[in-house]
Amino acid sequence: MDHLTMTSDLVLYHYKNSTADISLSVLRALGIPFELISIDSTSGDLKAPSYIALNPNGLVPLLVHKGTPIYESAAITIYLGENFGEKLGLFPPLGPLRGEAFKWIVWGNINLMKKIWTQIGTPSDENATALHNAFNILEDALLNKDVLLGSEYSLIDTHINSILQWVQYSAVNLTKYERLSSYMKACNEKFSVDSDRTNRFSKAVISKSVPAEDDKHLTLFWFPLSTADVSHNVLKVLGIPFELKTISRGDTKTPSFLALNPNGFVPLIVHHGTPIYESVAITIYLGEMYGVERGLFPPLGPKRGEAIKWIVWVNATLTPAAVKALQTKSEADFECVVKVIMILDGALEGKEFLLGEYSLVDTHAASALSWWKHANVVDFGTLKRIPGWLEKCELRVPE
């Protein structure tokens, strides 16, 4: 397996026609030096011990930066954007617009990509309708805008457009979406590297953390026994002031709510007028805005990449496996969940918490794991480390 050996500080493991194409597009848009290691998906490379040691999921993409492995394409885009894209004007600095960036990247993976693949795998009128709903969200988001974050191309567009390339295999026609079609055409063109890129977001965002004591504009829309519990727990652990708006499931379909979150679900936070949805995006955003200074989220660097990796992994890998098992009641699907959870159990070997010290990564992961424990998806008594970790995490969340 010598061909899997790294020789530089920034390495992408990749094979064609996989989600690693997203990460490759992001790296090429950045124009930074990196090593590309091509994986043979049919030869056993993904199951080689040397590769599994880096990514126990046995999948691509995998980015390794200065020895830290980062998987999940959404996590990789966010990590590259923060570490390299901001300096190049391709990713917004800290502030509400960065939260919007997180929202689109995570939504692209968990919502848009899932709907595209579902339609490709099992074409049906119902699945096509769900996909059209996602296209309508993008079409509306592009009203009076050429790109998703306003007037300038960013890595968010690279990420979303890379996902949209899979639509050609779904038998769904995009031509009726004029703005979305124009957007894809523009994204597919070569964007010039101009000298003004570092100023693209300077006037559009809050460029530093807003002190919690001065922040009167943070609202969480929530109802109990929903994924909004994750965001609620994160906010409680942070101990910052926020407004909790308790709503009903039916309220998420009202015009006023859909204007903030066209997906019609919780969680949703609104910060200084900017709506941010998807619990992954919310946790990362709150971690960066408020968690770093409280020692609950790592500062910029490879360890933050590890944090983002776990937060995305919980929602993009663990949760879909658990949901599928509960839906199908298939023994094979339940066994798949066990294999996935064992990755988390293994990551806790020799550590009290996922990053060593307690962080919002544990809050996020434990909040999700509590759901699957109560749903009896897995016999937690068979796990070595997760039960004790889960108990410690639950004690950290204030009542």
Summary of the structure (lengths in Angstrom):
residues: 399
radius of gyration: 20.3
end to end distance: 50.9
largest distance: 57.8
contacts: 1311
relative contact order: 0.10
helix: 54%
strand: 10%
